[in-house]
């Protein structure tokens, strides 16, 4: 996991795709409705610990759903966290 200079990135310890999100101190980010939207589902063996780590890095917990949790990144984009 990377948490540096306003950017957070997460990747499985086994490798694979890395997911990252940034935060901006000003209004330089494009409006939400002008960005392309993709939905991601992340997987973890320890759902509670992963949820806590993501919230500590700026994600928002929306609630439980389908055996996992629904969250948003700091810009409000939705993603799911599921048990591996």
ZINOR-V108973 format. One record per residue. N is the residue number from 1. RES is the residue in one letter. PSI is psi in whole degrees, 0 to 359 (none if undefined). OMEGA is omega in whole degrees, -180 to 180 (* if undefined). D_LAST is the distance of its C-alpha to the last C-alpha in whole Angstrom. Layout:
# ZINOR-V108973
n = (N	N)
res = (RES	RES)
psi = (PSI	PSI)
omega = (OMEGA	OMEGA)
d_last = (D_LAST	D_LAST)
This chain:
# ZINOR-V108973
n = (1	2	3	4	5	6	7	8	9	10	11	12	13	14	15	16	17	18	19	20	21	22	23	24	25	26	27	28	29	30	31	32	33	34	35	36	37	38	39	40	41	42	43	44	45	46	47	48	49	50	51	52	53	54	55	56	57	58	59	60	61	62	63	64	65	66	67	68	69	70	71	72	73	74	75	76	77	78	79	80	81	82	83	84)
res = (X	X	X	X	X	X	X	X	X	X	X	X	X	X	X	X	X	X	X	X	X	X	X	X	X	X	X	X	X	X	X	X	X	X	X	X	X	X	X	X	X	X	X	X	X	X	X	X	X	X	X	X	X	X	X	X	X	X	X	X	X	X	X	X	X	X	X	X	X	X	X	X	X	X	X	X	X	X	X	X	X	X	X	X)
psi = (137	134	93	135	43	3	135	133	140	144	144	143	347	2	198	198	139	133	134	155	152	161	148	143	345	198	27	344	140	152	145	319	350	353	148	145	132	146	133	145	123	152	142	147	329	89	317	314	318	319	313	317	316	320	319	338	12	353	159	131	123	325	179	148	131	45	9	202	153	137	170	151	178	339	3	9	133	146	161	153	121	155	134	none)
omega = (178	175	-171	174	178	179	175	178	178	180	176	175	178	-180	180	-176	175	178	179	172	-177	170	-178	179	-176	-179	-177	180	178	178	-176	-176	179	-180	174	-178	172	180	178	168	179	-177	179	175	-179	-175	-178	-179	179	178	179	179	-179	178	179	-179	172	178	178	177	180	-180	-179	178	174	178	178	178	174	-177	170	174	-177	178	176	178	-176	169	180	175	-175	176	-180	*)
d_last = (18	21	23	27	30	28	25	22	19	16	14	11	13	13	15	15	16	17	17	20	22	26	28	32	34	37	37	36	33	34	34	30	32	33	29	27	24	21	18	14	11	9	5	5	5	8	8	12	13	11	13	16	16	16	19	21	21	22	20	21	18	20	18	16	15	13	11	10	13	15	17	20	20	24	26	24	22	19	15	12	9	6	4	0)
